[in-house]
Amino acid sequence: MLGVTLGGVIWTLMGLLLMVFLWKVGIAMLRAFTTPLPPPPPAGEMRRVSLRYRCDVCGVELRLTMAPDEDPPPPRHCLEDMTVVAPTFE
């Protein structure tokens, strides 16, 4: 006999399936790198942002979810610009 066992066949099949899976994932990642970025939205259209601001004077916090720019200027509260708070991972 060739000394082939059921366990060896199973390990070989699992290895081949893992190889095919990793190949497919790798090709998908390379294709994602080569796709061009979508064009920017027209001027004046709202964009999704996730920013949190805090007023240094009174401590009010504000979460900004939509803005006309990707990097909007900070809002004002108590006649002072609010500071950006580190984002929380939600």
JONOR-V709479 format. One record per backbone hydrogen bond with DSSP energy under -0.5 kcal/mol. CO is the residue of the C=O (numbers start at 1). NH is the residue of the N-H. Records with the same first field share a line. If there is no record, write none. Layout:
CO: NH  NH
This chain:
5: 9
6: 10
7: 11
8: 12
9: 13
10: 14
11: 15
12: 16
13: 17
14: 18
15: 19
16: 20
17: 21
18: 22
19: 23
20: 24
21: 25
22: 26
23: 27
24: 28
25: 29
26: 30
27: 31
28: 32
29: 33
30: 34
31: 35
42: 45
47: 67
51: 64
52: 85
53: 62
54: 56  83
55: 59
60: 55
62: 53  64
63: 65
64: 51
65: 49
67: 47
75: 82
77: 80
80: 77
83: 54
85: 52
88: 90
